[in-house]
Every structure is written in C-alpha cells, then in structure tokens.
Amino acid sequence: MQHLISISDLSSDELIEIIELAEKLKAERYKGVVTDYLKNKSLAMIFELPSTRTRVSFEVAMTDLGGHALYLNWNDLQLGRGEPIKDTARVLSRYVHAVTMRVREHSTIEEFAKYSEVPVINALSNLEHPCQIIADLLTIKEYKGSLSDVKVAWIGDGNNVCNSLILAAAMVGMKLVISTPRGYEPDEKIVEKAKKISKNVKIVFEANPKAAVRDADVIYTDVWASMGQESEREERVRIFTPYQVNEELVNYARDDVIVMHCLPAHRGEEITDAVIEGANSVIFDQAENRLHAQKAILLKLIGDEYD
C-alpha cells in the first residue's frame, strides 16, 4: 500500500510514470474512450476546507474510471463532533478503496494515514499540495516538451504549492527560482529535503521578481493569502504588491514563457486580468489537467492492472 501525502512519497520514476499515464488518459478521454479501470471501487473524499477543482476533478475522475466517489464534509462526519481521527480512519478504510483529504493541518492527514488500511491522498494541507503539482508538471511537459532543465520562476508566497513544487523540481531536474518577500519564504525543511532528493537540485532564491523571471520558461504564482490566512489579507496585499504578475513582469521572461496559477485567482492582486487572459496564460489548461492527473494518481494507487 502506498500513500500520497507528500509528492516525495513517489520516486522520480513513479512521478514520471504518473505524468505519462495522465497523458494517455487525457488522450483517451478526448477520443471518447470509455474505461472501467476502477470498476466497483470507491473513493472517500474528506474535505475540511472548500474546493472547486479538487473536488470536481476527483469525483469526475472516479466516474470516468468506472468507480464511485463519496464527498464527505468534515462537519457532516463524526470528526466534526470530536471523533478521533484514528477511529474514522480505521472505519472508512474498511468501506472504501482509497481516501483523499483536504485539511488545515498536515499532521491531520499524517495521522489518518498512519491508521488507514487503504491509500490516503493529500488533496491539500497547509504544508503541501502534491496533486496540484502533478497536474502542473503535466502542463509544463505539454508546452515545453520536457521537464528537465526547464526554468520555473515562482513569484509570491512560499506556500504549500511552492513547497511541493520545490520537491518536484528536485525529482525531475527543473531549475526553480523563488521570489518572495522576506519572511514569506517556503518551508526550510522542505528545501533541505529537496537537497537530499538530488545533490544537483537547482533552487535559487531571488528577492527581485524581475530578476527572477529573466529567461524563465514558466512563471507561476498563487494567491497572497491562502485559506486560513484571511485575517492577514490587508497586510499581505501591502507586502506582496511588488510581486504582482503583470504584463510588465512577463515581458522580462522569455517570449514563449507560460504563465501558471493554480486558481482561484484574485484578479488584480497577485495576477492581473490581462495576464490571465493573455497569450502566455495556460491557466485553464492547467486547471483541466487536474482531472487527468487525478485519474493517473488513482490508477497508480488503487488500479489493479497498475499494481
């Protein structure tokens, strides 16, 4: 049994295998191929936080693959009334074939996985967002042809998405330049973990966003205040304004740079409307790829013919 709590739970070969499988599944869907790779299998989806792309992509993924998904709001479960996480994990894992969780604290999903008898998938925690990054890598590969030596500039908050991107960069050989305000850098332990994954990891910290995007193949940004940080919003807007991804900033990158954002976006804050709707934006292709990546993840973890 294998969990996907951190993207580093996969080997580099497994990560590439999932991306290639996602490409195959995407092509099949566009051809109208009907599959039942996960026939008679069920996925429990526990959400402590709101979701659009993650919830819908996982539900549709299971349907496309012939399986069934159950959406379980945290407060509708006994978890919301104080049932121990380990008890819920032991019970649910006797009903379903896998569990995906979107939680506030990373420790929650770690504890659940400890007691689960089926694979547990991190659909977002405050530390990582591995499913998002797998879709992102698929998108980059589609537009750039490969992943190794691609230069990605991360602009903004060193958040959970950034943390997973750091680990992924070490796994596939991407060059990653991170530009954040002082005090908003990614998790130091994640950076050290990436260095252990690959001695040749190419992670650079550059405070000046214009310098960070120079010659970049990819510009990636995210909201300045993530879920749970709403009270910091006003202060964060003031601090992060110089890190806005706008047309001027994009012009410092390569002409064929692609701009990414995991959504939802606050248009006019971390990214402008003109960039989202511009020729360099691949944001909605990136969002679509959540579906294909989710399908590949599920097949990898609970698909019999992919054991």
N, C-alpha and C positions, 0 to 999 in steps of 0.2 A: 504493500500500500504506500502511495506517495501523496503528500500534501503539497499545496502551492501556497505557502504562507508568505514567503519571500521569493522574488524571482531567482535568487541564488539557490533555491531548493532544486532548481534544474541544473543539469550540467550544460556546458556550452553546446554540446551536440544535441541534447534534448531540446534546448531552446530553438536551435536552427530547425530541428525536426518538426516542432510545433508550427513554426512560421511557414515551412514548406507545405505542411498539411493544411494550414489555413488557406494557402494559395490554391491548393487542389479543391478544397471545399467551396471556396468562392467561385471558382470556375464551374463547378458542378451546379451551384445554385443559379448562376447566370444562364446555364444551358437548360434549366428546368428539371434537372435530375432529382428524383425523389429517393430519399435514403431512409433506412431504418436501422442505422448503426447502433442506436441506443434504445431499440425496441424493448418495451416493458421495464425501462429503468427510470428512476425518479430522482429529481434534484430538489433538495430543500434550500430555499433562499431566505436567510435571516437578515433582515435589514433594521439596523438601529438608527440609520440616517437615511434621508431622502435620496432618490435616484431616478434618473430617466434612462440614460444609455445602458447602464449596467443591468438594471432590472429587465428592461425590454430585450436587450441582446441575449441575456441568459435564457429568458423564457422562450424566445423565438428559436434560439439555438437548440434547446431541448425538443421543441416541436418539430423543427426541421429534421432532426436526427431520429425521430420516431419515439422520443421519450416524453416525460411529463415533468413540469416544474411547479413547485408549490411556493407561492410568495407568503412569507411569514413575517409580519411586522413585529418588531421587538416587544411592543407594548400589548400585542394581542396574544403573546405567548406567556407562559408562566414565568419566563425570565423577567418580564416587566413587573411581576409581583414578588420577585426575590428568589425564585428557584435557583439553586446553584448551577452554574454553567456546566459543571461536570455531570450533573444529573440529566440536563437537557441533551447533552452530547451523547450520553450512553443510550438514551431512549431513541432519539432521532436516528442515530446510526444503525438502529435495528429495523427502521422503517424504510429508509431511503438508501440510495447507492452513493450519494455524494452530498456535501453541504457547501454552499457558498455563503459568505458572511460579509456584510458591510458594517463596520463597528467603529466606535470612537477610539478605543484604546487597543493598541496592537496586542497587549497582554491578554485581552479577551479571546481573541482568535487563537492565540498560542495555547491557552488553557483548554479551549474547546477541542482543538486538535489532539491534545495530549490524551483526552478521554474518548475520542471518536474512533469507531471501528471502520469508518469509511473515509475516503479522501475529503479534505477540507480545503476550500479555495478562498483566498483573500480577495474580496471584491472591493476593498479599500479599508485601510486603517490609517491612523494618524502617522504611521511610520512608512508604509509602503502602499503601492498600487500596481502590483505586478501584471494584472490582466490588461490594464491600460497600456503599459509599456510594450507588451507583446503585440498589441494592435498597432502601436506606433512603429515598431520595428518592421512590421509587415508593410506599413505605408511607406516608410523610408526606402525599403527594398524595392517596392514597386516603382518609385520615382527615380531612385538613384542607381538601381541595378545591383547593388551590393550593400553591405553594411560596414565592412572593414575599411578603415581609413576615411570614412565619411566624417566631416566636421559638423558637429551639432553645437549650437550656441543656446544655452539655457539662460533666459532673461527673466529676472523677477525673484520670487520667493523660493528658497531652498526647501521645498515642502516634500510631501510623501511621494509625489510623482517624480520629482527630481531625485529623490533617494533611490527609487527603483531604476531610474534611467542611468544613474552612476554605476550601479551593479551591472546593468545590461551592457553598458559601454565596455566594461572590463571583459565581459563574456564574449562579445562579438568583435572587438577591436576598433570601435568607433573612437574618434577624438572628441572629447567633451570639454567645452569652455563654459564655465559657470559664472554668471554676473549677477550678484545680489548685493543689496545694501549691507553694510556692516551690521552684524548681529542677526542676520537672517540667512546665514549660510546653511547648507544641508547638514545632516547629522554626521558628526566626526567619526563615529563608529562605522557608519556606512562607507565613508571614504576609505577608512583603514581596511575594511572588509574587501572593498574593490581592489585595493593594492595586493591583498593576499590572493585574490582570484587570478590576477595577472600581474606579473612583475613589469610588464610592458604597458600597463594601463596608462592612457593619455588623458589625464584630467587636469585642467588648468583653471585657476581662479583669476578672474579679471574684473576689477571693480567698474571699469568704464565700459558700458554696454556697446558703444560704438566700436571700441577696440575688440570687444568680444565677438562681434558678428562679422568682422572683416574676414573675407574669404570663406564664410560659413556656407555649407551646403543646406543646412537646416537651421531655422530659428524656431525655438519652442518657448512658449510662455504659458502661464496659468494665472488664475485669479490671485489677487494680492491678499485676500482674507479668505481662508478656507472655512469649511463648515466647523462651527465651534469657536471661530475667531471673530464673530460679528461685532463684538464689543470693541475690538481693536481697529475696526474698519476705517474710521476717520483718521486715526494716527497713521495707519498703513498707507492710505492714499497719499498723505503728505510725504511720507518717506519714499514711496515707490514711484512717484510721478516721473522722475528722470529715467525710469526703466520701462516706460511705455513702449510697446512695439507699434511704431507708426511708420508712415511711408519714408520719412527721413532716415530712420534707423535701418529699414530694409534696404535702402539704397547703398548702405555701406557693405552689404554682403555681396555674394556672387549674383550675377544676373539671373541665374536659374535656381536661386535659393527657394526652398519651400518653407512656408510658414505653418506652424502647427500650434494647436491649442486643444486641450482635452475636453473643453466645454464642461459646464456652462460658462460663457464669457460675459464679462461686464464691459460691453462695448463703450468705448470712450475712456476706460480706465487702463487696464493692463494692455489692451489692444484696441486699435481704432476700427471703426466700421469700414473705412476704406481698405484697410489691410485684410480684414476678414473676407470682404467681397472682392478683393483684388486678384490679379492673375497669378500671384505666387502662393495664394492660400490653397492648402489641401485639407482644410479643417473638416470638411464634411465627408470627404473620402476617408479620413482618419476615423471619424465617428462611425461610419459604416463598417469599417474593419474591426470594430469591437465585436460585431456579430460573428464574423468569420474566425477571429482569434478565439472567442469563447467556445465555438464549436470544436476547434482543434484542441483546446485545453481539455474539454470534457472527454473527447475521444481518447486523448493521451492517458487520462486518469482512470476512466471507467469503461472505455470501449474494449470489448473482449478481443476483437481482432487486432487491437493495437497494444495488447499487453506486452 
